């Protein structure tokens, strides 16, 4: 009798269990996922986001929804369409179709914006108004294993305070690119830039941002701020090239006739632009146009790299060992102005 009763109870429970599993394993609509992500982002960052390109992905046997995200505030600005300001958000699909909390990487973008805002006043004070920044900052904490783990939450000032209070277990790794749109025309101007760069390094030391620092200063010809620059940039890239020797280095450059034309057209436009127009043109340059395949190209005149000893140790290039073997490690402390090395002009620079 007891066995019969158990069978009856089990038979009654099976439909309920099947219904429960089916109900939990449902598919979510695109709109439901969009609303869930948008709500979580608003709660975390206090602003509204566009959530689009939603799809289901799979990685390491985990199935998840993934979306592109960007703040609505960049719509209609030069930031719109700039990959630098676009992030991702995801929601894991758990057992029985349940969803995890929303995860996103927008904190990285926010942190970079915060440090750019933090650093820009002193940069403009030293180098003038014709400057753009590109940053990559990582906040890390030491785990019990001894390894440092990156944390994605933002709030730069709070993180800086934590690093200053506990530098052994917390750190900020900063890759900072400074683009100065003003070519150097004399040794006196070069020495003035050297002094400015040295003074800026001392500022970063005072701010606690030098210990893990890779600083790139790029001196870019101001012709990059003229109206026809973008048109000619593409033409220079696609044009026929010739091999020439510059400062003992073989490089591929556009033909002299094209270089002459570009120099004359952009030079004329440069004279016709006032300072406000040049700065406005500069503000329209997107972050994803800055980089090895971006703004510098044939217009970068000088490239100055400054890297701290500790940053050398954490970057995976074996640079610390190589520099130590050359006896150049002390130089990387940048204790005097002469430690700032300019070197020769970029051999690809076409406006000599």
Phi, psi and omega in degrees: 000318181293320178295322179296320180294320179297321178298317180297316179299317180297317178297325178288327183282330184304312179300324180295317180295317179299317179298319182295315180295320179295318182295322183282340185265028183284160173273143178263143179285158178303321182293322178296316179295319179300312181295320180297314180293314182300319180295315180296319180294320179297318180295325182279322190244352176071024176211162183274143183239150167274129178239111183220184181052047182280133178204169178262130179239170176218131177210134181051043178066010177256130178262136183207156171274139177227143181220153169276142181226146171200149183291142179298335184296342181272352180296130181085004178246169177300342180286338181295129182087355180272115185304334182302330185258010181251132180240192179228149173227149181216157176225120178287144175265112185270187179303142177061022175084003178292159183248145175280179172290161180285132173245143180210164179249016183293338177302327178295314179296317180298317179298319178295321177295320182294318181287329175297315178297323181291321186271335189300319182303315181290326178296314179293326179299321182272317190255352182096185186278339185275065181225146171232149179242149168225127187234155170217102183246136180234126174263128183228149176234145180282132177267173179301332179290345183098348178273152178266134180246136179281138176248136189270346183294150183265208187086075187301312185299321179294318180293320177300318179297317179298320179296318180295325181282330185217068185293342180286330186246352180224142180206157172246122174261120187240119168256117187235121176252126178244118179258117179253117184266076181191100185298157178262127185248357182203165177296327179296318178294323178297316180294325177294318176296320179301317179297316180299316180295317179299315179298325180289323176298320179294324176298315179296326175296315180297328181278357181076025184248009183266332188304317177239078187231135165235111185246124177246124174253124178242122175268113186246137179300135182294351175298343176293348181261009182270159183301325185269004185302312185298320180299313183285332178302313179295320181295320178296320181293322186267353187285166174296145183241157173229149180272123179229162180252120179238122181052037178080005182246131177280127179224156176264118182235155173300161180295151185302325181298318179291318178301318179298317180297313180299316181299318181291314183293310181291326178295320178294316179296323180299319180292332182278345182269137172271175186299320180296321179292321178296317181292324177296316177299321179296321182292344178272355177285126184277156179299324181283001172266353180264129181146184186302328180254018187249235192298326187293299177040240180269004184252355177282122182269313180227151180228117181241122180247133178232123181225135180283159181299316182292327177292325176301321184292327185269344179275137189276051182240002182067019186290323182300313180298316181296317181291325179294319179297329179276355180072029185251008186296318181301325181301330185282005174274343176054062182268344179218161187299327183293345178289344177278110185261126176271316185072197181271164175302150174303122183297341179273353181294125191261349185257070181273000000 
